[in-house]
Amino acid sequence: MARQAILPQTAPFNDSERASLDSVLGGATPIQRAWLAGFLAGLDAAGGQNAVAPAAPPKASEPLTIIYASESGNCEALAGTVAKLAKKSGFKPKVVDFADLDIATLPGAKNVIAIAATWGEGEPPARATRAYNELMGDGAPRLDGVNFGVLALGDTSYVEFCAIGKALDARFEALGGKRSVDRADLDLDFDKPAADWIKNTLKALAPAPSADNVVAVDFAGRAAVEDDDAEPSREPVVVEVVDHINLNSSLSDKETIHLALEFPDGAPAYEPGDSLEIYPENDPALVEEILKATNLSGDESLRRALLAERDITTLSATTVERFVKATGHSEAQKLIDSGEVKAWIEGRHLIDLIETFPATFSAEHLNTITRPLPPRAYSIASSRKEVGDEVHLAIVAVRYDSHGRSRSGVASVHVADRIKNGAKLRVKLKPNRHFRLPQDPATDIIMVGPGTGVAPFRAFVQERRAIEATGRSWLFFGDRHFTHDFLYQLEWQDALEDRSLTKIDVAFSRDQPEKIYVQDRIRQHAKEVVEWLDGGASFYVCGDANRMAKDVRNAVVQAYAEVKSLSDTDAEAAVAALERAHRYQQDVY
């Protein structure tokens, strides 16, 4: 991005001199400009350069280490934002992924900002597990003299809201670090509060200015950072649904929608492994229930907001607290005071709270106790090299019963029930640079994707076919029934024939008395799995984080222990080494 000129054309310098001065002044901080102005004024007053004492050498930029633990990419994006703003504030930032963090380096980091997401029920993101456990362990180094601040991201629909950020904040302090700013615990609508926290934290960590505090700035680096600002817009775009197909048979107890979306101005530059966020609408029937329960059925503006803008399903302890504050309901307050609120909200939604504790409501009350309706991210199931200006998704409709009421997933059932061919959807690309095919197309890959976890591997196979990759590819797929739930079965058969897929092993859990899962197939093929990995193969897992991903990883550890006669500790170390080399990658949810 070209920097705006500071010196006017009438300035008494030639074009080359003006360009040089603009290059320096355009990147200078206010402190540097003020110092330079005073220096020049003093020089003139003294009658010449020889009368002025030599200026003190510039001080080194203030060091700042930014570590992030990210699963969906939000913490990583925020870490990049911190780095950009820090450079402009006179810091020398270093961004470190928790997956690559050597905790022995932390005592040497004068200033640390940690940005951490919480995954599942109070767990660190999968890629951060190793370093997180080391930091929490007995061998963690002291952090005396280290200034720190922690930004925690979470989701109030989970009981352990921001648990990892809270744990890191407490651990840094226990190890002797100095908390320079209070931790922020942020929900899904984190953009504005995160921006405020970052601004305040950089101010708190900045050294106190002094008369001779001339900070060294890497002007070339700064220019590069500003060029980075010219990134693609993160605004959602409207696309058209050109294919809407149920991949399961009519006798299946599941419904998986293959969704093909066409972009009006060409598909974004997505890569296999990326996701697409869908901006859904709430179930109109549920909106009407809430309006009726609150006696606000006549408010059309509120109806539109509840349909497309507010999260009307999530029920958390925070929601109950906001409800009590808005309505003053004494019985709901008792639920909080009893300590039973976390158990009570499990399996319930906002409508249950409103119907259980009737109160006088206003539209403002509903806006206060609900949060913005967040988009839902789904792994892209296509390669641009094969499908052109389309993006394909595979979305399973979530339906269940609890507490005597039928429930449904907001986005998945919106897609399954209320979206048809020709419909419009708002979407936004969500890149994932930590789930990528090997750069060398001759590298072998092993893919584990039960259910809709197979989506990115459809993209992987399409991409490898298009570039005529010579590496072998092995897919482990699982679902309930072979006859009804074999997603993309014909495509896998075609891929086997044209050799874009070398082999496939399947596990249909309910086709026999004993349940068989993908991790069982990995154990059955342990010797060959280890041979592929020892030969340089990359291993990929996509799907459920709570059980499947852990079970698959355990199966790979067991495979190493059995095939190579390793101890449990050494087998674990072997898989951890794959992770550090980015040859064991996960995209889990």
C-alpha positions as CSV (number, residue, x, y, z in Angstrom):
1,M,0.0,0.0,0.0
2,A,1.5,3.4,-1.0
3,R,2.1,5.7,2.0
4,Q,0.7,9.2,1.6
5,A,3.4,11.9,1.1
6,I,4.0,14.2,4.1
7,L,6.2,16.9,2.6
8,P,4.4,19.1,0.0
9,Q,5.7,19.6,-3.5
10,T,6.7,23.2,-2.4
11,A,9.2,21.9,0.2
12,P,12.8,23.1,-0.6
13,F,14.0,19.6,-1.5
14,N,14.3,17.7,-4.8
15,D,12.1,14.7,-5.6
16,S,14.7,12.2,-4.3
17,E,15.2,14.1,-1.0
18,R,11.4,14.4,-0.5
19,A,11.0,10.7,-1.0
20,S,13.7,9.8,1.5
21,L,12.3,12.2,4.1
22,D,8.8,10.9,3.6
23,S,10.1,7.3,4.0
24,V,11.5,8.2,7.4
25,L,8.9,10.6,8.7
26,G,5.9,8.5,7.5
27,G,6.9,5.6,9.7
28,A,8.1,7.6,12.8
29,T,6.2,7.6,16.1
30,P,5.0,10.9,17.7
31,I,7.9,10.6,20.2
32,Q,10.4,10.3,17.4
33,R,8.9,13.3,15.4
34,A,8.9,15.4,18.6
35,W,12.5,14.6,19.3
36,L,13.6,15.3,15.7
37,A,11.8,18.7,15.8
38,G,13.5,19.6,19.1
39,F,16.9,18.5,17.8
40,L,16.6,20.6,14.6
41,A,15.4,23.6,16.6
42,G,18.4,23.2,19.0
43,L,20.8,22.8,16.1
44,D,19.6,26.1,14.5
45,A,19.7,28.0,17.8
46,A,23.3,26.9,18.4
47,G,24.3,28.1,15.0
48,G,25.3,24.9,13.4
49,Q,25.8,21.1,13.8
50,N,29.3,21.4,15.4
51,A,27.8,23.2,18.4
52,V,25.5,20.4,19.3
53,A,26.5,17.4,21.4
54,P,26.2,14.1,19.6
55,A,22.7,12.6,20.0
56,A,22.4,9.5,22.1
57,P,22.1,6.3,20.1
58,P,18.5,5.1,19.7
59,K,17.3,2.6,22.2
60,A,16.3,-0.8,21.1
61,S,12.7,-1.5,20.4
62,E,10.8,-2.9,23.4
63,P,10.6,-6.7,23.0
64,L,7.2,-8.4,23.0
65,T,6.4,-12.1,22.7
66,I,2.9,-12.9,21.6
67,I,1.9,-16.5,22.1
68,Y,-1.4,-17.9,20.9
69,A,-3.4,-21.1,21.4
70,S,-5.9,-21.4,18.5
71,E,-8.2,-24.0,17.1
72,S,-10.5,-22.1,14.7
73,G,-8.0,-19.3,13.9
74,N,-9.5,-16.4,15.9
75,C,-6.6,-16.3,18.4
76,E,-4.1,-16.5,15.6
77,A,-5.7,-13.6,13.8
78,L,-5.8,-11.5,17.0
79,A,-2.1,-12.3,17.6
80,G,-1.4,-10.9,14.1
81,T,-3.3,-7.8,15.0
82,V,-1.4,-7.3,18.2
83,A,1.9,-7.7,16.3
84,K,0.9,-5.0,13.7
85,L,-0.2,-2.5,16.4
86,A,2.8,-3.3,18.6
87,K,5.3,-2.5,15.7
88,K,3.6,0.9,15.3
89,S,3.9,1.5,19.0
90,G,7.7,0.9,19.1
91,F,7.7,-2.7,20.1
92,K,9.6,-5.5,18.5
93,P,7.0,-8.3,18.5
94,K,7.5,-12.0,18.0
95,V,4.5,-14.2,17.3
96,V,4.7,-17.8,18.5
97,D,2.1,-20.6,18.0
98,F,1.7,-22.7,21.2
99,A,2.3,-25.7,18.9
100,D,5.8,-24.4,18.3
101,L,6.5,-22.9,21.8
102,D,9.6,-23.9,23.7
103,I,8.6,-22.9,27.3
104,A,12.3,-22.7,28.2
105,T,12.4,-19.4,26.2
106,L,9.7,-17.7,28.3
107,P,12.0,-16.5,31.1
108,G,13.9,-14.5,28.6
109,A,10.8,-12.8,27.2
110,K,10.5,-9.4,29.0
111,N,6.8,-8.9,27.9
112,V,4.4,-11.6,27.1
113,I,0.8,-11.5,25.7
114,A,-1.0,-14.8,25.6
115,I,-4.1,-15.2,23.6
116,A,-5.9,-18.5,24.2
117,A,-9.0,-20.3,23.2
118,T,-10.8,-22.9,25.3
119,W,-11.9,-26.0,23.5
120,G,-14.6,-28.5,24.4
121,E,-15.1,-28.8,28.1
122,G,-12.2,-26.8,29.4
123,E,-9.4,-28.1,27.2
124,P,-6.7,-26.4,25.3
125,P,-6.8,-26.4,21.5
126,A,-5.4,-29.7,20.2
127,R,-2.3,-28.2,18.7
128,A,-1.5,-26.4,21.9
129,T,-1.8,-29.4,24.2
130,R,1.9,-30.3,24.4
131,A,3.3,-26.9,25.4
132,Y,0.3,-26.2,27.6
133,N,0.8,-29.4,29.6
134,E,4.5,-28.6,29.9
135,L,3.7,-25.1,31.2
136,M,1.3,-26.5,33.7
137,G,3.8,-29.2,34.8
138,D,6.3,-29.3,37.6
139,G,9.2,-28.6,35.2
140,A,8.0,-25.2,34.1
141,P,10.5,-22.4,34.4
142,R,10.2,-19.4,36.7
143,L,9.0,-16.2,35.0
144,D,10.3,-13.7,37.5
145,G,10.7,-10.3,35.8
146,V,8.3,-11.2,32.9
147,N,5.4,-8.8,32.4
148,F,2.3,-10.5,31.0
149,G,-1.3,-10.1,30.0
150,V,-3.8,-12.8,28.9
151,L,-6.7,-12.5,26.5
152,A,-9.1,-15.4,26.8
153,L,-11.6,-16.5,24.1
154,G,-14.5,-18.8,24.8
155,D,-18.1,-19.6,24.3
156,T,-20.6,-19.1,27.1
157,S,-22.7,-22.0,25.9
158,Y,-20.0,-24.2,27.5
159,V,-19.7,-24.7,31.2
160,E,-15.9,-24.1,31.3
161,F,-16.0,-20.7,29.8
162,C,-12.5,-19.4,29.0
163,A,-11.0,-22.0,31.2
164,I,-7.6,-22.2,29.4
165,G,-7.1,-18.4,29.5
166,K,-8.0,-18.4,33.2
167,A,-5.5,-21.2,33.8
168,L,-2.7,-19.5,31.9
169,D,-3.3,-16.2,33.7
170,A,-3.0,-17.9,37.1
171,R,0.0,-20.0,36.0
172,F,2.0,-17.1,34.8
173,E,1.4,-15.4,38.1
174,A,2.3,-18.5,40.1
175,L,5.6,-18.8,38.2
176,G,6.6,-15.3,39.3
177,G,5.3,-13.2,36.3
178,K,3.9,-9.7,36.8
179,R,0.3,-9.2,35.5
180,S,0.4,-5.9,33.7
181,V,-3.2,-5.8,32.8
182,D,-6.3,-7.7,33.9
183,R,-7.3,-10.7,31.9
184,A,-10.3,-10.4,29.5
185,D,-12.7,-13.3,29.1
186,L,-14.6,-12.8,25.8
187,D,-17.5,-14.6,24.2
188,L,-18.1,-15.1,20.5
189,D,-18.8,-11.4,19.9
190,F,-15.2,-10.5,20.8
191,D,-14.1,-8.1,18.1
192,K,-14.8,-4.8,19.9
193,P,-13.7,-5.8,23.5
194,A,-10.6,-7.5,22.1
195,A,-9.6,-4.4,20.2
196,D,-10.0,-2.3,23.4
197,W,-8.0,-4.8,25.5
198,I,-5.2,-4.9,23.0
199,K,-4.9,-1.1,22.9
200,N,-4.9,-0.9,26.7
201,T,-2.4,-3.8,27.1
202,L,0.1,-2.3,24.7
203,K,-0.1,0.9,26.6
204,A,0.4,-0.9,29.9
205,L,3.4,-2.8,28.6
206,A,5.1,0.2,26.9
207,P,8.1,1.7,28.7
208,A,7.7,5.1,30.3
209,P,8.7,7.8,27.9
210,S,11.7,9.9,28.8
211,A,13.6,12.9,27.2
212,D,16.2,10.6,25.6
213,N,13.8,7.7,24.9
214,V,14.4,7.5,21.1
215,V,13.0,4.1,20.0
216,A,14.6,2.3,17.1
217,V,12.0,1.5,14.4
218,D,12.5,-0.9,11.5
219,F,11.0,1.2,8.8
220,A,11.3,-1.5,6.1
221,G,9.5,-3.9,8.4
222,R,6.9,-1.3,9.2
223,A,6.2,-0.8,5.5
224,A,5.8,-4.5,5.1
225,V,3.3,-4.6,7.9
226,E,1.3,-1.8,6.4
227,D,1.3,-3.6,3.1
228,D,-0.3,-6.6,4.9
229,D,-3.2,-4.3,5.8
230,A,-4.3,-4.6,2.2
231,E,-5.8,-8.0,2.9
232,P,-9.1,-9.3,1.4
233,S,-12.2,-8.0,3.0
234,R,-13.6,-10.1,5.8
235,E,-17.1,-9.0,5.0
236,P,-19.6,-11.7,4.2
237,V,-20.9,-12.1,0.7
238,V,-24.2,-13.4,-0.7
239,V,-24.0,-16.7,-2.7
240,E,-26.6,-18.8,-4.5
241,V,-27.3,-22.4,-3.7
242,V,-26.9,-24.4,-6.9
243,D,-27.0,-28.0,-5.4
244,H,-28.8,-29.3,-2.3
245,I,-28.6,-33.1,-2.0
246,N,-29.2,-35.4,0.9
247,L,-26.2,-37.8,0.9
248,N,-27.9,-40.3,3.2
249,S,-30.5,-42.8,2.0
250,S,-34.2,-42.3,2.9
251,L,-33.9,-45.1,5.4
252,S,-31.1,-43.5,7.3
253,D,-31.6,-41.9,10.7
254,K,-29.2,-39.1,9.6
255,E,-29.5,-36.3,7.1
256,T,-26.3,-35.0,5.5
257,I,-26.7,-32.2,3.0
258,H,-24.3,-31.7,0.2
259,L,-24.4,-28.0,-0.5
260,A,-22.9,-26.4,-3.6
261,L,-22.6,-22.6,-3.5
262,E,-21.9,-20.3,-6.5
263,F,-20.2,-17.0,-6.0
264,P,-21.4,-14.1,-8.1
265,D,-17.9,-12.6,-8.7
266,G,-15.9,-15.9,-8.6
267,A,-15.0,-18.1,-5.7
268,P,-12.6,-16.7,-3.2
269,A,-9.0,-17.9,-3.2
270,Y,-9.6,-20.8,-0.9
271,E,-7.4,-23.8,-0.4
272,P,-8.2,-27.4,0.6
273,G,-8.4,-27.4,4.4
274,D,-10.1,-24.0,4.6
275,S,-13.6,-23.5,6.0
276,L,-16.6,-21.5,5.0
277,E,-18.7,-19.7,7.6
278,I,-22.5,-19.7,7.0
279,Y,-24.6,-16.9,8.5
280,P,-27.9,-18.7,9.4
281,E,-31.3,-17.7,10.4
282,N,-33.2,-19.0,13.4
283,D,-36.2,-21.3,13.2
284,P,-39.2,-19.1,12.6
285,A,-41.3,-21.3,14.8
286,L,-39.0,-20.8,17.7
287,V,-39.0,-17.1,17.2
288,E,-42.8,-17.1,17.4
289,E,-42.6,-19.2,20.7
290,I,-40.3,-16.6,22.3
291,L,-42.4,-13.7,21.1
292,K,-45.5,-15.3,22.4
293,A,-43.9,-16.2,25.8
294,T,-42.8,-12.6,26.2
295,N,-46.0,-11.0,25.0
296,L,-44.1,-9.2,22.2
297,S,-45.7,-10.8,19.1
298,G,-46.7,-7.4,17.7
299,D,-43.1,-6.1,17.5
300,E,-42.1,-6.7,13.8
301,S,-38.7,-5.1,14.3
302,L,-37.9,-7.5,17.2
303,R,-39.2,-10.4,15.1
304,R,-36.7,-9.6,12.3
305,A,-33.9,-9.3,14.8
306,L,-34.7,-12.6,16.6
307,L,-34.8,-14.3,13.2
308,A,-31.5,-13.2,11.8
309,E,-29.4,-11.3,14.3
310,R,-29.7,-12.6,17.9
311,D,-28.7,-16.0,19.3
312,I,-32.0,-17.3,20.7
313,T,-30.9,-20.9,21.5
314,T,-27.8,-20.6,23.6
315,L,-28.4,-20.8,27.4
316,S,-25.5,-20.2,29.7
317,A,-25.0,-19.1,33.3
318,T,-24.2,-15.7,31.9
319,T,-27.6,-15.6,30.1
320,V,-29.3,-16.4,33.4
321,E,-27.4,-13.7,35.2
322,R,-28.4,-11.2,32.5
323,F,-32.0,-12.4,32.7
324,V,-32.1,-11.7,36.4
325,K,-30.5,-8.3,36.1
326,A,-33.0,-7.3,33.4
327,T,-36.1,-8.7,35.0
328,G,-35.3,-8.9,38.7
329,H,-36.8,-12.4,38.8
330,S,-36.3,-13.7,42.4
331,E,-36.8,-17.4,41.6
332,A,-34.2,-17.2,38.9
333,Q,-31.9,-15.5,41.4
334,K,-32.4,-18.4,43.7
335,L,-31.3,-20.7,41.0
336,I,-28.0,-18.8,40.7
337,D,-27.6,-18.5,44.5
338,S,-28.0,-22.3,45.0
339,G,-25.1,-23.0,42.7
340,E,-27.4,-25.3,40.6
341,V,-27.6,-23.0,37.5
342,K,-24.9,-24.9,35.5
343,A,-26.7,-28.2,36.0
344,W,-30.1,-26.7,35.2
345,I,-29.2,-25.1,31.9
346,E,-27.7,-28.3,30.5
347,G,-29.9,-29.4,27.5
348,R,-32.1,-26.3,27.8
349,H,-32.4,-23.2,25.6
350,L,-33.5,-19.6,26.1
351,I,-37.2,-20.5,25.6
352,D,-37.0,-22.8,28.7
353,L,-35.7,-20.0,30.8
354,I,-38.4,-17.6,29.7
355,E,-41.2,-20.1,30.2
356,T,-39.9,-21.4,33.5
357,F,-39.5,-17.9,35.0
358,P,-42.3,-15.7,33.5
359,A,-41.5,-12.0,33.6
360,T,-42.4,-8.7,32.0
361,F,-40.3,-8.3,29.0
362,S,-39.3,-5.6,26.5
363,A,-37.5,-5.8,23.2
364,E,-34.5,-4.2,25.0
365,H,-34.5,-7.0,27.6
366,L,-34.2,-9.7,24.9
367,N,-31.5,-7.8,23.2
368,T,-29.6,-7.5,26.5
369,I,-29.8,-11.2,27.5
370,T,-29.0,-12.6,24.1
371,R,-25.7,-12.3,22.1
372,P,-25.3,-11.7,18.4
373,L,-26.1,-14.8,16.3
374,P,-22.6,-16.1,15.3
375,P,-21.8,-17.8,11.9
376,R,-21.1,-21.5,11.8
377,A,-18.0,-22.7,10.1
378,Y,-17.9,-25.9,7.9
379,S,-14.9,-27.5,6.3
380,I,-14.9,-26.9,2.5
381,A,-15.4,-30.2,0.6
382,S,-14.1,-29.1,-2.8
383,S,-11.0,-28.0,-4.7
384,R,-11.2,-24.9,-6.9
385,K,-9.1,-26.7,-9.4
386,E,-12.0,-29.1,-10.0
387,V,-15.2,-27.2,-9.2
388,G,-14.3,-23.7,-10.4
389,D,-16.3,-20.9,-8.9
390,E,-18.2,-23.1,-6.5
391,V,-17.7,-24.1,-2.9
392,H,-19.0,-27.4,-1.7
393,L,-20.0,-28.3,1.9
394,A,-21.2,-31.4,3.7
395,I,-23.5,-30.5,6.6
396,V,-25.3,-33.0,8.9
397,A,-28.6,-31.8,10.3
398,V,-28.5,-31.8,14.1
399,R,-31.8,-32.8,15.7
400,Y,-32.5,-34.2,19.2
401,D,-34.9,-34.1,22.2
402,S,-34.2,-32.9,25.7
403,H,-36.4,-31.9,28.6
404,G,-39.6,-32.8,26.6
405,R,-38.8,-30.5,23.8
406,S,-37.5,-31.1,20.2
407,R,-34.2,-29.2,19.6
408,S,-32.3,-28.5,16.4
409,G,-29.0,-27.0,15.3
410,V,-29.4,-23.5,14.2
411,A,-27.3,-23.5,11.0
412,S,-27.6,-27.2,10.1
413,V,-31.4,-27.4,10.2
414,H,-31.7,-24.0,8.5
415,V,-29.7,-25.5,5.6
416,A,-31.5,-28.8,5.7
417,D,-35.1,-27.6,6.1
418,R,-35.3,-24.0,4.8
419,I,-32.6,-23.7,2.1
420,K,-33.3,-25.1,-1.4
421,N,-31.8,-24.7,-4.9
422,G,-31.8,-21.0,-5.9
423,A,-31.8,-19.8,-2.3
424,K,-29.3,-17.1,-1.1
425,L,-26.9,-17.5,1.8
426,R,-24.5,-15.1,3.4
427,V,-21.1,-16.7,3.8
428,K,-17.4,-15.8,4.6
429,L,-14.2,-17.6,3.9
430,K,-12.3,-18.8,7.0
431,P,-8.7,-19.8,6.0
432,N,-6.9,-22.5,8.0
433,R,-3.2,-22.5,7.2
434,H,-2.6,-25.2,9.9
435,F,-4.5,-27.9,7.9
436,R,-2.8,-28.0,4.6
437,L,-1.7,-30.6,2.1
438,P,2.1,-31.2,1.9
439,Q,3.9,-28.8,-0.4
440,D,5.6,-31.8,-2.1
441,P,2.9,-33.6,-4.2
442,A,5.0,-36.8,-3.9
443,T,4.4,-37.0,-0.2
444,D,2.0,-39.7,1.0
445,I,-1.0,-38.7,3.1
446,I,-3.3,-40.6,5.5
447,M,-6.7,-39.1,6.1
448,V,-9.1,-39.9,9.0
449,G,-12.6,-38.4,8.6
450,P,-15.7,-40.1,10.0
451,G,-19.1,-38.6,9.1
452,T,-18.8,-35.1,7.8
453,G,-15.2,-35.1,8.9
454,V,-14.6,-36.5,5.5
455,A,-15.4,-33.2,3.9
456,P,-11.9,-31.7,3.6
457,F,-10.5,-35.0,2.4
458,R,-12.9,-34.8,-0.6
459,A,-11.1,-31.5,-1.3
460,F,-7.7,-33.1,-0.7
461,V,-8.4,-35.9,-3.2
462,Q,-9.8,-33.5,-5.8
463,E,-6.7,-31.2,-5.5
464,R,-4.3,-34.1,-5.7
465,R,-6.1,-35.4,-8.8
466,A,-5.9,-32.0,-10.4
467,I,-2.2,-31.5,-9.8
468,E,-1.4,-35.1,-10.7
469,A,0.2,-35.7,-7.3
470,T,2.4,-38.8,-7.3
471,G,2.2,-39.4,-3.5
472,R,-0.1,-42.2,-2.2
473,S,-3.3,-41.4,-0.3
474,W,-5.2,-43.5,2.2
475,L,-8.6,-42.7,3.6
476,F,-10.2,-44.0,6.8
477,F,-13.9,-43.3,6.8
478,G,-16.6,-44.2,9.2
479,D,-20.3,-43.8,9.9
480,R,-23.3,-45.8,11.1
481,H,-24.4,-48.0,8.2
482,F,-22.7,-49.0,4.9
483,T,-26.0,-49.0,3.0
484,H,-27.4,-45.7,4.2
485,D,-24.5,-43.5,5.3
486,F,-21.5,-44.1,3.0
487,L,-21.0,-40.4,2.1
488,Y,-19.6,-39.8,-1.4
489,Q,-19.3,-43.6,-2.0
490,L,-19.3,-43.4,-5.8
491,E,-16.8,-40.6,-5.8
492,W,-14.4,-42.7,-3.7
493,Q,-14.8,-45.6,-6.0
494,D,-14.0,-43.4,-9.0
495,A,-10.9,-42.0,-7.1
496,L,-9.7,-45.5,-6.5
497,E,-10.0,-46.3,-10.2
498,D,-8.1,-43.2,-11.3
499,R,-5.5,-43.6,-8.5
500,S,-6.1,-40.2,-6.9
501,L,-7.0,-42.4,-3.9
502,T,-4.7,-45.3,-3.2
503,K,-6.8,-47.1,-0.6
504,I,-9.8,-46.7,1.7
505,D,-10.7,-48.5,4.9
506,V,-14.2,-48.1,6.3
507,A,-15.8,-48.6,9.7
508,F,-19.6,-48.7,9.9
509,S,-20.3,-48.9,13.6
510,R,-23.8,-50.3,13.6
511,D,-23.6,-53.0,10.9
512,Q,-22.5,-55.7,13.4
513,P,-23.2,-56.4,17.1
514,E,-19.9,-54.8,18.2
515,K,-19.3,-51.2,17.3
516,I,-16.3,-50.6,15.0
517,Y,-14.8,-47.1,14.6
518,V,-12.0,-45.6,12.5
519,Q,-9.6,-45.9,15.4
520,D,-10.2,-49.7,15.4
521,R,-9.3,-49.8,11.7
522,I,-6.1,-47.9,12.4
523,R,-5.2,-50.4,15.1
524,Q,-5.9,-53.3,12.6
525,H,-3.5,-51.7,10.1
526,A,-1.0,-50.5,12.7
527,K,2.1,-51.9,10.9
528,E,1.2,-50.3,7.5
529,V,0.3,-47.0,9.2
530,V,3.7,-46.8,10.9
531,E,5.4,-47.8,7.7
532,W,3.7,-44.9,5.8
533,L,4.6,-42.5,8.6
534,D,8.2,-43.6,8.8
535,G,8.4,-43.1,5.0
536,G,7.4,-39.5,5.4
537,A,3.6,-39.5,5.2
538,S,1.5,-36.8,6.7
539,F,-1.4,-37.7,8.9
540,Y,-4.7,-35.8,9.0
541,V,-7.7,-36.0,11.3
542,C,-11.0,-34.1,10.9
543,G,-14.2,-34.4,13.0
544,D,-15.3,-34.7,16.6
545,A,-12.8,-33.3,19.1
546,N,-14.3,-34.7,22.3
547,R,-13.8,-38.4,21.6
548,M,-12.9,-39.4,18.1
549,A,-9.8,-37.2,17.6
550,K,-8.4,-38.4,21.0
551,D,-9.2,-42.0,20.2
552,V,-7.5,-41.8,16.8
553,R,-4.4,-40.2,18.3
554,N,-4.2,-42.9,21.0
555,A,-4.5,-45.5,18.3
556,V,-1.5,-44.0,16.5
557,V,0.5,-43.9,19.7
558,Q,-0.4,-47.6,20.3
559,A,0.6,-48.4,16.7
560,Y,4.1,-47.0,17.3
561,A,4.4,-48.8,20.7
562,E,3.4,-52.2,19.2
563,V,5.1,-52.0,15.8
564,K,8.4,-50.5,17.0
565,S,8.4,-52.1,20.5
566,L,8.5,-48.7,22.2
567,S,7.5,-47.8,25.7
568,D,4.3,-45.7,26.1
569,T,6.5,-42.7,26.8
570,D,8.6,-43.1,23.7
571,A,5.5,-43.9,21.5
572,E,3.9,-40.7,22.7
573,A,7.1,-38.8,21.9
574,A,7.1,-40.2,18.4
575,V,3.6,-38.9,17.7
576,A,4.5,-35.6,19.4
577,A,7.4,-35.3,17.0
578,L,5.0,-35.7,14.1
579,E,2.9,-32.9,15.5
580,R,5.9,-30.6,15.9
581,A,6.9,-31.3,12.3
582,H,3.4,-30.4,11.2
583,R,3.0,-34.0,9.9
584,Y,0.1,-34.8,12.3
585,Q,-2.6,-32.2,11.7
586,Q,-6.1,-31.9,13.1
587,D,-9.2,-29.9,12.2
588,V,-11.6,-30.8,15.0
589,Y,-14.8,-29.3,16.4
